[in-house]
Amino acid sequence: MRKMTEISPTQDHRPIELRHLRVAAYCRVSTELEEQTSSIELQERHYSQLIAGNPHWENAGIFLERATGLNLKERPEFRRILIQCRKKRIDLILTKSISRFGRNTLDMLRSLRDLHGLGVEVYFEQEDMWLNEQRIQILLTAYCALAQAESEDMSRNIKWGIKRGFEKGTSGYAEFACFGYKHGDDGRLVIDEPDAEIVRKMFEMRAVGSSLGAISKWLYESKVPPQPGSPTGVGRRSVSC
């Protein structure tokens, strides 16, 4: 009986521009502002032309994301590009920068580790870095941690601004009439009975351990009129203040 020896395919050492690759691009902006909408259109045009300009490359799709996308679950296009990679339909991903690719450190590193294991290369244009470079893991860990800290600092600053606005009475939310309150004759908020009694009952139920489902059921059975658009169907106005 002859012994069969499996020979691994020889690694392709040609420059990446000369290899036949299925190339995709991932473009993301964080808001719907007009200038960022223009930015994502420019990114789409840029990568479409870049891929089309290389006779060795095949366009595997331009994936466009308009979302804050701190977490992976909030970015459907990013999840879709990962699925395509797992199906062996993409060899190379082009993206503008590391911050566009992801800001949550853990999700980012997991995704890149998965892509590396699948043999998918990623090029970060702004940093001029490739996923398969040896230095990438250290630099990516540091960069992602800084990007995530920057995002969290921004969130803290926004919350701080809202809190100071309430303290100074300048916040637009300060005089918002949520469920259990109404505007008095002088325009200031005053308690609105009997809605306030419903709010007290909800707090009492929660304080003794009632679940949100049990409270919702009580509101439904008590025929508390729902607010249009409210996911819980609670009250004529929002109870989330």
N, C-alpha and C positions, 0 to 999 in steps of 0.2 A: 504494500500500500504506500503510495507516494505521499510525502509530507508536503502540505500546502503552506506557503508563507505569504502573509498579507503584506503588501508594500504600500505604505502611506503615500498619497499623492504629494508630489514635490511642491513646496511652497512657492508661490508666485512672487518673485523678487522684482518684477518690473515696477516702475513708478506707477502710482495709483491712477494717474491720468491715462495710462496706456493699457489698463486692464479693462476687460469687458465686465462692467458692473451694472447692477440694477440700483439706481441712485434715487433716493427720496430726499425731500427737504422738509424740515419742521419749522414753521413760523408761528410766533405767538406775540400778541399784544395784550396788555392787561386791562384796557378799558375800551369803550366805544367812542372815545373822543375822535374828532375828525382827523386830527393830525396822526393819530395812531392807526386809524383806518387807512390813511394814505400810506403809512409806514408798512403795514402788512401787505398792501397791494404792491409796493415797491419790492418788498422781500420776495413775493410770489413771482414777480416779473424777473427779478435778478436771478433766482435759482432756476427758473424755467429756461432762461436764456443760457445760463451756465451749463446746465445738463445737456440742452439741445446742441450746444456748441462743441461738445466732445463726441466724435463719431464712435468712440468705444463705449459710451455710456448709454444706458436705457432708462428713460424716465419711469420711476416706480411710484410717482405720486408726489404732489405738493400738499402737505397737511397744514391747514390753517386753523389757528386757535384764537378766539377772542374771549379771554377769561383771565381772572386774577391767578387762578391755578396754583395756589400754594401747595395743595395736596393733589396727588395723582388722580384720585377719584373725581376731581372737579375738572379734569381735562380729557374729554372724550376722544379728541383727535390724537392726543399723545398715546392713550390706551390703544387706539386703532393702529397706530404705526408700530407699536410693540407687537400686536397680534400679527401684523403682516411680516414682521421680522421672524417671529416664531414659526410662521408658515414657510420660511425660507424664500420670501419674495423680495427681500431687500438686502443688498450687500453693503451699502454706504448711506449714511444719513448726513446731510449738510444742515447746519443751523447757524444762526447769526452769532450767538454767544452762549456761554454757560448759563447766564441768568435767564435767557430765553428758554433754555432746555428744561430748567427746573430750579426751584428755590428751596424746597424742603430737602434738607441734607440727606435724611435717611432714604426717602423715596428716590432721590436723584442717584445716590450711590448704588442702591439696589437695581435700579433700571439699567445703569451703565454696566454693572456686573453681569446682569442678564444678557445684555447686548454683546459684551465681550465673550461670554460663554457661547453665544450663538455664532460667533465669528463675524459680527457686524461691526464695521468701522464707523466712527462718528468724527466729523470735522467741525470744530468750533472756530468759525471764521475770524471773529474779532480778536480772540486770543491766539490764533494761528496754532492750535493744538489739536492733536489726534488722540483718540481714545486709547490706541495701542502703544502710545509712547510710555516708557517706563516711569517718567516723572509725573504722569497724569494723576495717579491715585492720590499722592500727597497734595498736589496743587488743587485738585478738585475738592478734596475734603476741606481744605482751608478756605477755598473760594466759596463753596456752598454754605459753609458755616457763617461766613461773613455776610453773604447775600441773605441768608435766613435771619440773621441778627438785625440787618438793616430793615427787613420787612417787619419784624416784630417791634423794632423801635418806632417805626412809622405808625403801627397800630396803637402802641402805647401813647404816642403823641396825640393821636386823634382822640383817644379816650380821655386823656388829660385835658384837651381843649374842651370837650363836651362837659366834663366835670366842672371846669372853671366857669364855663358859660352858665351852668345851673347856679353856681355859687354867686355869680355877679348878677344873675337875672337877665342875662343877655341872650341866652340860648333860645332858639325857636321852639325847642321841645319843652321849655319850662312852663309855658302856658297851654300846652296841648291837653285838650279835655279827653282823657281816657275814661274807660268804663268806671263808673262810681263817682265821677266828677262832672261838673258843668260850669259854664261861665256865669257869674253873677251879674247883677246890674252894673257893677263898676268894672266889669271885664275880667275880674280876678277869678281864679278857680275856687269853687265851693263844693262841698260834699253833696252828692245827688242821691237822695233816698227815693225809691227803695233799692236802686242799683247798688248802693254802698253796702247794703245788707247782704247782697249776693256775694260781693267781694269778701266781706268778713267771713261768711260761711265757707268760701273756697279756701281762705287762709287757715281757718280752724280745721278743715278736713285734711289739708296738707300737713299741718302741725302734728296731727295724731297719726300720720303715716298713710293716709289715703293716696293711692296712685293717681297719676294724671288721667288715666282711663276711667277710674272710679269717679273723679270729679267731673269729667266730661259727660259721663253717663248721668250723673245727678243733674247737671245743667240741662241735658236733653229731656229727662223725665220731668224737670221743673218747668219745661217749656220757656226757658230763657231765650228771648228773641235773638237770632244769630245776626252777626255783622256780615254784610256781603264781602266775600273774598277772604274771610277768616278761616284758616284751616281747621280750627276747633269749633267754629260756629258759636263763639261765645260773645254775647253782648251786642249792643248797638254800636259801640265804639271799641277801640283796641283796649285790651287789658294788659298790654305789655309795657306800661310805663312804670 
